[in-house]
Each structure stands twice: as structure tokens, then as C-alpha cells.
Amino acid sequence: MTFEMIKKNYDRGLWNAVMVKTAVLKRVITEEQFKEITGQDYVA
């Protein structure tokens, strides 16, 4: 899984913010990338 794939899935409605947050917890993407994808601040 890459940043681009996660963003595409989120934009298509296949992923929600909780799923993107899980990618941060698994260190697949950064907290900054979370904000870029969702438009929300990352809160642990």
C-alpha cells in the first residue's frame, strides 16, 4: 500500500478516515500525509 493508493481509495469513498489513521499507526504514511488525504488534523 502506498500514499497514492490510500489517497485514491479515500477519494473514491472506499476508505474512511479511521482506515487512513490505521495506515499512520502502521507507519505506511505520515501524520502530514493523513492531513493531506483527509483534510483533518491527525489526533492519536
C-alpha positions in Angstrom: 0.0 0.0 0.0 1.3 3.4 -0.9 0.3 7.0 -0.2 -1.1 7.3 -3.7 -3.2 4.2 -3.4 -4.6 5.2 0.0 -5.4 8.7 -1.3 -7.2 7.3 -4.3 -9.2 4.9 -2.2 -10.2 7.7 0.2 -11.2 10.0 -2.7 -13.3 7.2 -4.2 -15.0 6.6 -0.8 -13.6 3.1 -0.4 -11.6 4.2 2.7 -12.7 6.4 5.6 -10.6 8.5 8.0 -10.4 5.7 10.5 -8.9 3.4 7.9 -6.4 6.1 6.9 -5.5 6.6 10.6 -4.7 2.9 10.8 -2.2 3.4 7.9 -0.5 6.0 10.0 -0.4 3.7 13.0 1.2 1.0 10.8 3.7 3.6 9.6 2.7 3.3 6.0 2.0 7.0 5.8 2.9 10.0 8.0 0.7 12.2 10.1 1.2 15.0 7.5 0.1 12.7 4.7 -3.0 11.8 6.8 -3.9 15.5 6.8 -3.2 15.8 3.1 -5.5 12.9 2.3 -8.4 13.7 4.7 -8.1 17.4 5.3 -8.3 16.6 9.1 -5.6 17.0 11.7 -4.2 13.7 12.9 -5.2 13.0 16.6 -3.7 9.9 18.2 
